[in-house]
């Protein structure tokens, strides 16, 4: 897994699949540092808004968090067990954080830490500062903090890493320098450089410095006289201010007494006003309650009467409907029975006539056949006549049968019409049942309305009870107002008692102001002395920087010569096997870099070492002077801030 930040968001990628596993967002400033735990399961980040978050890499959730508003964290490190976090920021402190709480803060005075690193075995804590120094802390940390300083870089240290074997430290700075430190196995201390004890200063420089010191002494004496004059002016101003404050205090006392009297009058008037309002509300509520009771009683009586009338009407309607349905059903059944009987009798009569006529026809046919047999021998005329007669009779009988069938069809039609009438009557019965159901639903709705009216009555009773409760609460508020009156009277007496000791406090404050002015004079003197020291150190710094630039140029020229030598030596490797070529190349090499140049190079080795020693010594002295200057400036600032805060406090108390 690999993690990197773009402004306020953090991206976690899988190094095998190159797939974005999580995008962690939540910081409101630019992310300054990202640290993995030893087991690679958790990720700790810090941003420029002072926020420090602990992330679970498996789920992408934020586990712990801490936000510091006064400073923003620039770098952090974690122990192997993930119990404690060490963070550094812009407030010149090293913070020890356990479970989202700052357990310990180590004040580093003039140092502002820019980076921090902890070894894998949790035995070595190294930090870099904005001035380029590296601090090796005594671990575990203790109060007061103990550390060792090593000055190497010229700019702020923005990168520190300790190797996995805990024997080397790598540091990098914004000035482009890159250092590798070796840690001894017995003592976890960094190698210290040896500085020269000699100081190379000429007589002319000493005389110039003595002249400057005398001039500065004259300036100090002039500034002392000016300070005494200004202090006297301030004394006069402070005396006038104190007089004005006393006059204001007297005026405020009189105003407070007047306001107390006005408040008492207002409290009495409010009591009278509230009592009159409460009495009016009581009368209005009582009259409203009586009118509401009468109104609701009348409503209930009228509703009950309406409900009784509706119940009676519904009962009568249901009885009449049931009777009508029974009578209609009886009439229909009688009609159906009568029609069925009539139809069955007619059908039976017609069936009998048909059977009789069929029998008569069969008998006649048999008689005719017998006659034919008997009269076969008779003449054809007689046979034809008989046939014609019998055919006429048969046609008549067929016509009669057709008529009977037509009457049967008419009877069937009548039967169908009666069935339709029955279906219509059944539909009427269904409609009547639907009307009955509607009446029953109306009855149910009326019962529901009755229940709703009862609920309204209960709700009105609850409203009446709530109003009674409000009346009791108003009575309680009246009692509280009386208590508040008693408390106000008591507070007025306490304020009168407190006004007397304030006069004594004012006198004490005047004495404190005088003492503070004396301290201010001492502070001004200290500031002047510090400014003199600052000017001296700045002169030393300028000379040291000029020397450093010249020495760096010399070092660069020497490095160029060395690089050329190494290149020529590498070209000689190809001619090692041929002795003739070797001789020629060596002779050319000697012509290039031989003679006076080698002598000059050998002669310059020793003075370069001396220059390096002098440069390191000057850097050390300049660094110590810078630390002293920073400490003195901070002390002066703290003293001046204390004086200002005390003056503000005194003025606020005087105003109060």
Helices and strands as residue ranges (DSSP letters): E 2-6, E 9-13, E 20-25, E 31-36, E 42-47, E 51-56, E 61-67, E 73-78, E 84-89, E 93-98, E 101-107, E 113-118, E 125-129, E 133-137, E 147-151, E 157-162, E 168-173, E 178-182, H 203-374, H 380-572, G 573-575, H 579-593, H 596-655
